[in-house]
Amino acid sequence: MMYEPARRVRGLLLTPEDKEAPARTSRLRRLGLGERAEPTLDAFADHLAQVTGAPYAMVNFVGEQQQFFAGLSAPPAGPLTREDGTGRVLPREHGFCPHVVVRHKALVLDDVRDYPRFAGNPIVDDLGIRSYMGAPLIDSSGMVLGTVCAADTEPRTWGRAGLEAIKGMAAELAVRIERAADDGLPI
């Protein structure tokens, strides 16, 4: 998988068309994912936050209408919280993960305000997110189930090491998810 930086484009933020959403939603249901918090995925997000040094880290499953952070590491006083189930849900049009899912490629935004396409996103305006790095969770069939991502309220340079780390962690988690499903065990 090649790294492709976000392109600077003029215009409004448009969530990309996601033709795979119905099949992905069905697959997530069969796997029992995307509708409830998973303690093992919270632990995975905590580890991702440590590795990246980011205040926010997530395992995000993207459905047809919404995104669900089944794994979440966030500051206790922030707008996204583990305790409040609503803090784990976002409309599909918000954030950057839907772009990663449709592109099937990692996305790195050192400063989201540098990209007009992303700068007007509610995640930026409402939550104060200024930098983002995400990689797709791709199963063995090639379907993108969601993302593994990290975000910060400050602009930051994620660097090639950060990109390689998040891509490696996404690949590792995708294998764990499929193994658990095949064995009938929790993740």
N, C-alpha and C positions, 0 to 999 in steps of 0.2 A: 504494500500500500504506500503510495507516494504522498508526501506532505504537499498540500496545496494551500498557500496562504489565502485568506479572504481577499477578495478583490475590492478595490475602492470603486464604488459606482454611485452615480447620482440617482436620486429618486427616493421613493418611499420604501419602508420596510415591507416586503412582501414575503409571507411564509411560502416556501416552495410547495408546489403540488406534490402530494405524496401518494402515488398510485399503489404503493405496497401497503398502505395503512390497513385496509381490511384484512389482508392475509396476516400481517404482523399482529394485529389485535387478536385474531383467532389463535395464532401460535402462542402468544403470551397467555391467553386464557388456558390453553392446553397445558402450558408449563406452570400454571398457577401463579403467574407473575403480573405485576403492574396494578394491583388493586389493594395491596396491604404492605405495610412496612415489614421489612425482613431484618431481624437483628444481625444476621451474618453479613448482610449488605451494608448495614450501618457500620459494622466493624471494618468492612472493606473501605467504605468512604472515609472513616477515621484514618485508616492507614494511608489512603490516597492524599488526604489533607496533610499528613505528616511528611510524606514524600515530596509533595509540591510546595509545602509551606503556605498553602492557601487557606483562608478562613472558611471557605465553602468547598465541599467536595460531594459529588452525588453519583449515584447509580440511577439513571433515569430511563424509564420505559415509556415510549411514545406511542400513544394510541391514536385513534381516529379523531377524537375531540379534545383530548387532554394529555398532559404529561404527568407521570407519577414518579416521585423520588422514593423508590423502594429502599434505597440506601442514602443516608443523608448525614453529613457532618457539617454543623453550622454553629456560629456563636450562640450562646444561650438567649441573648436578648434580641436576636435578629428576627427579621420577618419570616424566615424559613426555620421551622423548629421541628424537632423529633416528636415532642409531646403533643403538638396540635396537628392532627391529621390534615387539616386544611392547608397547613404550611408545606405539605408535600405535594400539593396538586397545583398545576398551572394550566391555563388554556394552551392549546397546541400552538397558538399564534405567538406566544410569549417566548422569549429566550432565544438561544442559539442552537440548542440540541436538535430541533427539527431540521435545521440546515445540515448538520452532520449526518443525520439519518438518511436524508434524501440523497446527499452527495456520496455516501458510503466512504467518506474520507474525514480525516482529522481536520479540525479547524482551530487555529490559534489567532486570538485577537489580543495583542499586547495592550492596546488602548482602544476600546470599542468606539470612542468618539472620533477616531481617525477614519471610521467607515460610516459614511452617511446612511448606508443601508441598515446598519445595526444601531446607530446612535439613538434613534427615536424609539427603541424597543422599550416596552414597559419595565423590563428587568433593569434597564439602565435608569430610567426615570423614577420608578417606584422603589426599587431595592438598592439603587446606587452602585450596581455592578459596573466596573470599569475595565476589567480584563477577564478573559475566558480562554479555556483550553479544553477541548473535548475530543474523544475518539469513539468511533462506533463499536458497539458490541455486535459482532458478526458471528452467526452460528455456522455450523458446518455446511448448511445448504446455501450459504451466501446471503441469508436474510439478516438485515440489521434489526435487532430487537430494541435497541435504544442506545444509550451512551454512558460512558464513564467520563466525568468532567470535573473541572476545578474552576473556581472563580474567585475574584478578589475585588474589593471596593477601591483599590488603587491600581493605576496603570502599572504594569510590570512586564519585564521581558522573561518569557517562559523559557526560551532557548531550546536548542536541539535536544539537550539532555532531558528537559521537561517533557517535550514532545515524545521522545523515545520511551520515557518512563510510562506516560499515560497510555500510549499505544500498546506497550507490553502488558500493562495491567489489564487493559480491555480484552486483549486476546486471552490472557490467563482466566479472566472471569467468564468469558464466553464458554471456554472449555469446562469450567466448573459447573456452570448452569446446565449444560447438556449432559454431563456425567451424572449430576444429581437427578435430572429428569429420567435418564435411562435406567438408573438404579432405584428409582422411586423414593429417593431420599431428599431431605431439605438441602438447600445450597450450603 
